[in-house]
Amino acid sequence: MHRQMRRLLVVGAHGDDETLGAGGTIARLAEEGVTVSLCVLTNDDGSRSETGSGVINRTAAIELAAKTLGIERLRIHEFGDNRLDTVGHLELNRVVEREVRDFEPDTIFTTGMSDLSTDHALVSRAARVAGRPGKGSVRELRTFEVRSATDVGEASGLPITFRPNCWQCLDETHLERKVEALRAYGKELEPWPNPRSERGVRALAEYRGSQISVGLAEAFEIVRFVHH
Ligand SMILES: [Zn+2]
């Protein structure tokens, strides 16, 4: 089914981007034998720290979420949340390029350029630089949508550039693992109708599924796919 995908590198700005954007797909691909590596660029609560008294250990949360999804390899970098714009492009690019060189993925999943989060857009660009043609083994590059970043970007007048052209069908078990991984992030799961609520995550999976007449799916935008 995924004969061409063997090594998947997921590049996210924040721990939880990978789960919100592609958690069900990662769970499914890992189950099917794809080796998955996760690179998270920031590791502090930054702008979110004022939202509650329940302080979570973000590193432990990322590790637990990764384990739940079947991610084998994890690299957490220590840039500041919502401060990636203070990091030079060269430095950010080099960090992601090193991930690509070390892991040699054939596929990269990353955040989108049109998300409201500036961190997401910067990470998306760095992943595109690291996975550009002629640099290593990357044949496929996709972006995913992150609830409360991609959708809120749309609702805030940013140009819509997330145009799904790839759907991964999911079973109920994959969605369950996505929700379980989200729970690792504790306070990131909000009550309905917040987009990061369990029901909000399910609603998007049902909507993306119904676009292609299946029960559940995650949608992606393929930036590049090279056939051999
Ligand atoms: Zn994020």
Residues whose N, C-alpha, C, O or C-beta is under 5 A from the ligand:
A	BS01	ZN	A13 H14 D17
